[in-house]
Amino acid sequence: MPSITLKDELLYHKLKKYAEETNTTISDITEDMVFDFLTRKGKDTSAFDDYYIRKEDLEVQATNLINTTLPAHIAAFAKEIAYLNLKIPLWQHLMGIYRLAHDQGQFPAPFLDTAWSSVKITAQHIFKCKNCGKTAELKRLGQRFCNNNCAAEYERKHD
Ligand SMILES: [Zn+2]
């Protein structure tokens, strides 16, 4: 199955479609994807293969940032507003709020949480290739093979 590189707008629509198909919510799916992205423990993520998030995608970064730095009720509210009310990616909501704060002259006096100095935003970098068993740098969520050759070889073996 070929992997698709998704731009953020496209990703949002893919997530929406996937949410409808699986009778769940965009928020739930994004949470799962970010969790897999961060904690990847050899779980089967094949269901996400067509909808994977690359680690450089803004939506992963925004979700990770919001989940790890804000109190849970604020994070949940931000996602509810973005996904359900405004129907936009979370990163757009985040940057929209940032822009709004600027326009209201609030940049010089931000709210600073003392917990932020100890926040560790971590990501799992290593995965094990399903074909050759070698470990390699994770380039995207749901990655199972180190390269196209390994993917093709695996396909041939499992036809
Ligand atoms: Zn390999």
py3Dmol code that shows the C-alpha trace and the ligand (Angstrom):
import py3Dmol

protein = """\
ATOM      1  CA  MET A   1       0.000   0.000   0.000  1.00  0.00           C
ATOM      2  CA  PRO A   2       1.602   3.280  -1.072  1.00  0.00           C
ATOM      3  CA  SER A   3       2.071   5.938   1.540  1.00  0.00           C
ATOM      4  CA  ILE A   4       0.575   9.336   0.997  1.00  0.00           C
ATOM      5  CA  THR A   5       2.235  12.530   2.086  1.00  0.00           C
ATOM      6  CA  LEU A   6      -0.467  14.811   3.303  1.00  0.00           C
ATOM      7  CA  LYS A   7      -0.470  18.539   3.415  1.00  0.00           C
ATOM      8  CA  ASP A   8      -2.265  19.981   6.401  1.00  0.00           C
ATOM      9  CA  GLU A   9      -5.464  20.981   4.628  1.00  0.00           C
ATOM     10  CA  LEU A  10      -5.679  17.636   2.934  1.00  0.00           C
ATOM     11  CA  LEU A  11      -4.871  15.926   6.212  1.00  0.00           C
ATOM     12  CA  TYR A  12      -7.820  17.623   7.847  1.00  0.00           C
ATOM     13  CA  HIS A  13     -10.194  16.336   5.173  1.00  0.00           C
ATOM     14  CA  LYS A  14      -8.697  12.839   5.345  1.00  0.00           C
ATOM     15  CA  LEU A  15      -9.135  12.838   9.107  1.00  0.00           C
ATOM     16  CA  LYS A  16     -12.709  14.032   8.755  1.00  0.00           C
ATOM     17  CA  LYS A  17     -13.498  11.288   6.265  1.00  0.00           C
ATOM     18  CA  TYR A  18     -11.800   8.673   8.423  1.00  0.00           C
ATOM     19  CA  ALA A  19     -13.720   9.896  11.473  1.00  0.00           C
ATOM     20  CA  GLU A  20     -17.003   9.523   9.608  1.00  0.00           C
ATOM     21  CA  GLU A  21     -16.074   6.075   8.292  1.00  0.00           C
ATOM     22  CA  THR A  22     -15.098   4.795  11.729  1.00  0.00           C
ATOM     23  CA  ASN A  23     -17.851   6.611  13.591  1.00  0.00           C
ATOM     24  CA  THR A  24     -15.393   8.459  15.805  1.00  0.00           C
ATOM     25  CA  THR A  25     -14.105  12.021  16.065  1.00  0.00           C
ATOM     26  CA  ILE A  26     -11.188  13.863  14.472  1.00  0.00           C
ATOM     27  CA  SER A  27      -9.984  14.652  17.956  1.00  0.00           C
ATOM     28  CA  ASP A  28      -9.928  10.968  18.951  1.00  0.00           C
ATOM     29  CA  ILE A  29      -8.054  10.004  15.813  1.00  0.00           C
ATOM     30  CA  THR A  30      -5.522  12.796  16.175  1.00  0.00           C
ATOM     31  CA  GLU A  31      -4.987  11.804  19.798  1.00  0.00           C
ATOM     32  CA  ASP A  32      -4.357   8.209  18.742  1.00  0.00           C
ATOM     33  CA  MET A  33      -1.999   9.260  15.984  1.00  0.00           C
ATOM     34  CA  VAL A  34      -0.036  11.591  18.208  1.00  0.00           C
ATOM     35  CA  PHE A  35       0.107   8.932  20.913  1.00  0.00           C
ATOM     36  CA  ASP A  36       1.433   6.396  18.434  1.00  0.00           C
ATOM     37  CA  PHE A  37       3.802   9.001  17.109  1.00  0.00           C
ATOM     38  CA  LEU A  38       5.167   9.693  20.580  1.00  0.00           C
ATOM     39  CA  THR A  39       5.061   6.272  22.180  1.00  0.00           C
ATOM     40  CA  ARG A  40       5.300   3.860  19.283  1.00  0.00           C
ATOM     41  CA  LYS A  41       5.716   0.435  20.869  1.00  0.00           C
ATOM     42  CA  GLY A  42       5.461  -1.873  17.884  1.00  0.00           C
ATOM     43  CA  LYS A  43       1.727  -1.343  17.704  1.00  0.00           C
ATOM     44  CA  ASP A  44      -0.066  -2.078  14.466  1.00  0.00           C
ATOM     45  CA  THR A  45      -0.853   1.290  12.941  1.00  0.00           C
ATOM     46  CA  SER A  46      -1.824  -0.088   9.536  1.00  0.00           C
ATOM     47  CA  ALA A  47      -5.297   1.421   9.883  1.00  0.00           C
ATOM     48  CA  PHE A  48      -3.625   4.799   9.635  1.00  0.00           C
ATOM     49  CA  ASP A  49      -1.389   4.021   6.687  1.00  0.00           C
ATOM     50  CA  ASP A  50      -3.416   6.140   4.302  1.00  0.00           C
ATOM     51  CA  TYR A  51      -3.849   8.856   6.881  1.00  0.00           C
ATOM     52  CA  TYR A  52      -0.485   8.938   8.556  1.00  0.00           C
ATOM     53  CA  ILE A  53       0.929  12.090  10.040  1.00  0.00           C
ATOM     54  CA  ARG A  54       4.506  12.942   9.239  1.00  0.00           C
ATOM     55  CA  LYS A  55       6.425  14.268  12.199  1.00  0.00           C
ATOM     56  CA  GLU A  56       6.865  17.604  10.464  1.00  0.00           C
ATOM     57  CA  ASP A  57       3.146  18.101   9.968  1.00  0.00           C
ATOM     58  CA  LEU A  58       1.879  21.181  11.742  1.00  0.00           C
ATOM     59  CA  GLU A  59      -1.143  19.364  13.106  1.00  0.00           C
ATOM     60  CA  VAL A  60       1.051  16.881  15.001  1.00  0.00           C
ATOM     61  CA  GLN A  61       3.180  19.678  16.340  1.00  0.00           C
ATOM     62  CA  ALA A  62       0.187  21.763  17.404  1.00  0.00           C
ATOM     63  CA  THR A  63      -1.527  18.809  19.084  1.00  0.00           C
ATOM     64  CA  ASN A  64       1.670  17.752  20.817  1.00  0.00           C
ATOM     65  CA  LEU A  65       2.332  21.301  21.984  1.00  0.00           C
ATOM     66  CA  ILE A  66      -1.190  21.883  23.244  1.00  0.00           C
ATOM     67  CA  ASN A  67      -1.426  18.477  24.949  1.00  0.00           C
ATOM     68  CA  THR A  68       1.888  18.846  26.720  1.00  0.00           C
ATOM     69  CA  THR A  69       1.701  22.483  27.806  1.00  0.00           C
ATOM     70  CA  LEU A  70      -1.919  23.300  28.612  1.00  0.00           C
ATOM     71  CA  PRO A  71      -4.204  22.042  31.376  1.00  0.00           C
ATOM     72  CA  ALA A  72      -6.375  19.215  30.018  1.00  0.00           C
ATOM     73  CA  HIS A  73      -9.610  21.210  30.087  1.00  0.00           C
ATOM     74  CA  ILE A  74      -8.063  24.045  28.044  1.00  0.00           C
ATOM     75  CA  ALA A  75      -6.542  21.605  25.548  1.00  0.00           C
ATOM     76  CA  ALA A  76      -9.909  19.856  25.192  1.00  0.00           C
ATOM     77  CA  PHE A  77     -11.714  23.169  24.740  1.00  0.00           C
ATOM     78  CA  ALA A  78      -9.245  24.323  22.076  1.00  0.00           C
ATOM     79  CA  LYS A  79      -9.771  21.096  20.131  1.00  0.00           C
ATOM     80  CA  GLU A  80     -13.534  21.289  20.503  1.00  0.00           C
ATOM     81  CA  ILE A  81     -13.589  24.861  19.177  1.00  0.00           C
ATOM     82  CA  ALA A  82     -11.198  24.103  16.308  1.00  0.00           C
ATOM     83  CA  TYR A  83     -12.638  20.778  15.173  1.00  0.00           C
ATOM     84  CA  LEU A  84     -16.319  21.064  16.015  1.00  0.00           C
ATOM     85  CA  ASN A  85     -17.189  24.764  15.933  1.00  0.00           C
ATOM     86  CA  LEU A  86     -14.790  26.295  13.428  1.00  0.00           C
ATOM     87  CA  LYS A  87     -13.945  23.084  11.533  1.00  0.00           C
ATOM     88  CA  ILE A  88     -10.301  24.056  11.067  1.00  0.00           C
ATOM     89  CA  PRO A  89      -7.002  22.345  11.923  1.00  0.00           C
ATOM     90  CA  LEU A  90      -5.844  22.916  15.497  1.00  0.00           C
ATOM     91  CA  TRP A  91      -2.668  24.644  14.345  1.00  0.00           C
ATOM     92  CA  GLN A  92      -4.746  27.298  12.577  1.00  0.00           C
ATOM     93  CA  HIS A  93      -6.695  27.933  15.766  1.00  0.00           C
ATOM     94  CA  LEU A  94      -3.462  28.176  17.742  1.00  0.00           C
ATOM     95  CA  MET A  95      -1.866  30.646  15.366  1.00  0.00           C
ATOM     96  CA  GLY A  96      -5.124  32.584  15.023  1.00  0.00           C
ATOM     97  CA  ILE A  97      -5.181  33.081  18.790  1.00  0.00           C
ATOM     98  CA  TYR A  98      -1.517  34.073  18.709  1.00  0.00           C
ATOM     99  CA  ARG A  99      -2.206  36.606  15.977  1.00  0.00           C
ATOM    100  CA  LEU A 100      -5.202  37.925  17.907  1.00  0.00           C
ATOM    101  CA  ALA A 101      -3.057  38.383  21.030  1.00  0.00           C
ATOM    102  CA  HIS A 102      -0.574  40.359  18.954  1.00  0.00           C
ATOM    103  CA  ASP A 103      -3.234  42.600  17.478  1.00  0.00           C
ATOM    104  CA  GLN A 104      -4.560  43.261  20.987  1.00  0.00           C
ATOM    105  CA  GLY A 105      -1.105  44.295  22.211  1.00  0.00           C
ATOM    106  CA  GLN A 106      -0.702  41.316  24.545  1.00  0.00           C
ATOM    107  CA  PHE A 107       2.707  40.100  23.357  1.00  0.00           C
ATOM    108  CA  PRO A 108       4.743  41.873  26.092  1.00  0.00           C
ATOM    109  CA  ALA A 109       2.745  40.282  28.934  1.00  0.00           C
ATOM    110  CA  PRO A 110       2.113  36.609  28.174  1.00  0.00           C
ATOM    111  CA  PHE A 111       0.759  34.104  30.672  1.00  0.00           C
ATOM    112  CA  LEU A 112       3.724  31.971  31.727  1.00  0.00           C
ATOM    113  CA  ASP A 113       3.123  28.643  33.442  1.00  0.00           C
ATOM    114  CA  THR A 114       5.861  27.692  35.918  1.00  0.00           C
ATOM    115  CA  ALA A 115       5.411  24.048  34.890  1.00  0.00           C
ATOM    116  CA  TRP A 116       6.679  24.832  31.403  1.00  0.00           C
ATOM    117  CA  SER A 117      10.285  24.984  32.537  1.00  0.00           C
ATOM    118  CA  SER A 118      10.109  21.258  33.246  1.00  0.00           C
ATOM    119  CA  VAL A 119       8.008  20.216  30.269  1.00  0.00           C
ATOM    120  CA  LYS A 120       9.666  17.573  28.182  1.00  0.00           C
ATOM    121  CA  ILE A 121       8.332  17.225  24.675  1.00  0.00           C
ATOM    122  CA  THR A 122       9.632  13.910  23.499  1.00  0.00           C
ATOM    123  CA  ALA A 123       9.178  11.838  20.416  1.00  0.00           C
ATOM    124  CA  GLN A 124      10.052   8.279  19.568  1.00  0.00           C
ATOM    125  CA  HIS A 125      12.697   8.402  16.868  1.00  0.00           C
ATOM    126  CA  ILE A 126      13.454   4.760  16.235  1.00  0.00           C
ATOM    127  CA  PHE A 127      11.368   2.026  14.646  1.00  0.00           C
ATOM    128  CA  LYS A 128      12.076  -1.555  13.595  1.00  0.00           C
ATOM    129  CA  CYS A 129      11.681  -2.484   9.920  1.00  0.00           C
ATOM    130  CA  LYS A 130       9.033  -5.154   9.419  1.00  0.00           C
ATOM    131  CA  ASN A 131      11.061  -6.709   6.611  1.00  0.00           C
ATOM    132  CA  CYS A 132      14.715  -6.739   7.578  1.00  0.00           C
ATOM    133  CA  GLY A 133      14.363  -6.121  11.307  1.00  0.00           C
ATOM    134  CA  LYS A 134      16.873  -3.265  11.316  1.00  0.00           C
ATOM    135  CA  THR A 135      16.180  -0.216  13.419  1.00  0.00           C
ATOM    136  CA  ALA A 136      16.059   3.138  11.676  1.00  0.00           C
ATOM    137  CA  GLU A 137      15.085   6.737  12.195  1.00  0.00           C
ATOM    138  CA  LEU A 138      11.315   7.198  12.111  1.00  0.00           C
ATOM    139  CA  LYS A 139      10.450   9.584   9.307  1.00  0.00           C
ATOM    140  CA  ARG A 140       6.711   9.476   9.716  1.00  0.00           C
ATOM    141  CA  LEU A 141       3.985   8.018  11.914  1.00  0.00           C
ATOM    142  CA  GLY A 142       3.096   4.480  10.940  1.00  0.00           C
ATOM    143  CA  GLN A 143       6.365   3.839   9.146  1.00  0.00           C
ATOM    144  CA  ARG A 144       7.000   0.084   8.945  1.00  0.00           C
ATOM    145  CA  PHE A 145       9.851  -0.249   6.489  1.00  0.00           C
ATOM    146  CA  CYS A 146      13.248   1.403   6.234  1.00  0.00           C
ATOM    147  CA  ASN A 147      12.833   2.063   2.505  1.00  0.00           C
ATOM    148  CA  ASN A 148      10.827   1.196  -0.603  1.00  0.00           C
ATOM    149  CA  ASN A 149      12.991  -1.836  -1.338  1.00  0.00           C
ATOM    150  CA  CYS A 150      12.154  -3.376   2.031  1.00  0.00           C
ATOM    151  CA  ALA A 151       8.469  -2.591   1.539  1.00  0.00           C
ATOM    152  CA  ALA A 152       8.484  -4.225  -1.914  1.00  0.00           C
ATOM    153  CA  GLU A 153      10.378  -7.271  -0.644  1.00  0.00           C
ATOM    154  CA  TYR A 154       7.890  -7.680   2.197  1.00  0.00           C
ATOM    155  CA  GLU A 155       4.985  -7.416  -0.254  1.00  0.00           C
ATOM    156  CA  ARG A 156       6.513 -10.136  -2.446  1.00  0.00           C
ATOM    157  CA  LYS A 157       7.013 -12.446   0.535  1.00  0.00           C
ATOM    158  CA  HIS A 158       3.471 -11.925   1.792  1.00  0.00           C
ATOM    159  CA  ASP A 159       1.463 -12.134  -1.420  1.00  0.00           C
TER     160      ASP A 159
END
"""
ligand_1 = """\
1
ZN
Zn 14.338 -2.847 6.140
"""
view = py3Dmol.view(width=600, height=400)
view.addModel(protein, "pdb")
view.setStyle({"model": 0}, {"cartoon": {"style": "trace"}})
view.addModel(ligand_1, "xyz")
view.setStyle({"model": 1}, {"stick": {}})
view.zoomTo()
view.show()
